[in-house]
Amino acid sequence: MRFLEERRKRIEREKRLKAAGNLAFGTLVGATFGVLFAPKAGEETREDIANAAKEAADKAQATLEDVKSEANAKLEEAKLKASLMAEQVGEVKNQAVKTVKQSADDISKTLKDSKKELDENLKVAKEEVDEKTKELKEKAKAVGEEVKEGAKDIKDDVEKTGKEVKEAVKDGAKEVKKDAKDAKEDVKDKANK
């Protein structure tokens, strides 16, 4: 159940990251076309292109910062959960040890003349403690691995999104540069005619 919830959260996070990348790219493309088709002089158009590219890069950077911030918050949340679980494991272990000690004292007081029975009860109690300790260790290990896996997924998601945004901005800048060059040549050709 917990695994499914974590998976659902990861899928939602991936969708948000993709949407943020698409938003940055769409903003860049929209600004580029808006500037290119605006009836302005070449100098103003180049300035507008530069401003639009800077604005798109700033928006992409802000989106990346938001994603990083969210990833860090999720990582801190996972660390806190792991810490709380570790405390709970310690409390359960202490309570189990306390319970076993109390049981041993009670058995010792009431069954002094029956050493064989006492030894058998202590053996059973020790096995229970060992089994409970083993279970708790396995749970703690599983939680640690989940936290580690979640942190790796978050890191990978952030890196992937950063690369995608960078590539989208880079591609958009290339297209803007090419379109600006073409527009410049068109203006030159029109001026020469």
N, C-alpha and C positions, 0 to 999 in steps of 0.2 A: 504494500500500500504506500509506504513511504517512498519507495523507489519510483512508483508511478507519479507521485506528486512532484518529486525532483525532476523527473523526465519532462513532465508537463511544464514546469517552470523553465527548464532549459529550452524547450521548444518555443515558449512565449518570448524568452530573451532573444533567441535567434531571429524570430520574426521582427521584434523591435529593432534589432541591429540592422537587419536587411531594409526595413522601412526607413531607418535613419539614413542609410547609404543612398537609397533611392531618392529620398527627399533632397539630400545634398546634390545629387546628380541632376535631378529635375530643376532645382533652383539654378544651378549653373547653366543648364541648357536654356531654360526660359530667359534668364538674364542675357545670355549671349544673343539669342534671337531678337529679344526686345531691343537690344542695343544696335544690332546689325541692321534692323529694318526701320529704325527711327530716322526721320529725315533731319540729319545733323551733318555738320561739316566733318571732314576726315579727322581733324585734330580732336574734336569733341567726341567723335565715335571711338577713337583710340583710347581717349581718357575714360570714356564710359565703359569700354571693354576691360580696361585695367581695373577700374573700380568694381565692376561686376565680378571679375575673376577674384579680386581680393575679398569681396563680400562673400562669395561662394566658398572660398578657402576658409574664411573666418567661421562661416556657418558649419562647415565640415569639421573644423577644429572644435567648435563648441559641442557639436554632436558627439565627437570622439571623447571629449572631456566628460560629457554626461554619461556615456557608456562606461567609461573608466570608473567614474564615481559610483555608478550602480554596481559594477562588478566588485569594487572594493567593499561596498556596503554588504553585498551578498557574502563575500569572503569573511568579513567581520562577523556577520550573523552565523555563519557556519562554525567559526572559531568559538563563538559564545556557546552555541549548542553543544559542541564537543566538550567544552569546559564544564558546562552544567551536567552533561552525562557522566563525565569523569568524577565529578563530585558525588553524583547519585550512586555510582558504582562503589566509591569509597564508603559512603554511608551504609549501603546494603551489606558490604563486606564487614564493616564494623559491627553492624547489628547482628549479622549471622554469627560472627565470632563471639559477641556478647551473649547471644542466645545459647550457643553451644557451651560456653563456660558455665552459664547459669544452670543449664541442664545437667552438666557434669557434676556441679556442686550438689544439686538436689539428689541426683542418683547416688552420689557418694554418701550423703547423710542418711538416706532411707534404705539403702541396700548394702551396708557395710559387710554384712555376713555373706553376701552373694557376689563374690569377686568375679566369677565367670560371667554372670549376667551383666555386671557393670562393664567388664572389658568388651563384651559384645555390643552394648549400647554405645560406648565410646567409639568403637570401630565404625559403627553405622553413622554416627554423628560426623566423624572425620571424613568419611566418604562423601557425605552430603555437602560438607564444607568444601571439600576438594572439587566436587562436581559443580557446586555453585560458583566457586572461584574460577573454574575453567570456563563456565558459561559466561561469566562477567568479563573475563579476559577476551573471549572470542567476540563478545558484543563490542567491547572497547576497541578491539582491533578493526572490526567491521566499520565502526563509526569513523575511526581514523582514516581508513581507506576511502570511505565515502567523502570525507572532507577533502582529502588529497585529490581524489578524482574530480570533485566539484571545482576545486581551485584550479586544477589543470584545464578543465573545460572552460572555465571563465577566462583564464589566461589565453587559451587558444581562440576563444570567441573574440576577445578584445584584439588580439593580434590579427586575426583574419579580417575583422571589420576595419581595422586601421589600414591594412593593405588594400582592401577593396575601396575604401574612401580615397586613399592616396592615388590608386590607379584611376578611379573615376575623375578625380580632380585633374590628374595628369592628362588623361585622355581629353577631358573637356578643354583644358588649356591648349592642347595641340589643335583641337578643332577650332577654338577661338582664334588662335594664331593663324591657322590656314585661312579661315574665313576673313580675318582682317587683311591678310595678304591679298586674297582674291578681291576684296572690296577696294583695297588700295589700287590694285591694277585696273579695276573697273573705273575708278575715279580718274586715274591717269589717262586711260583710253578715252573716256568721255571728254576730259580736258584737252586732249590732243586733237579731237575731232572738231 
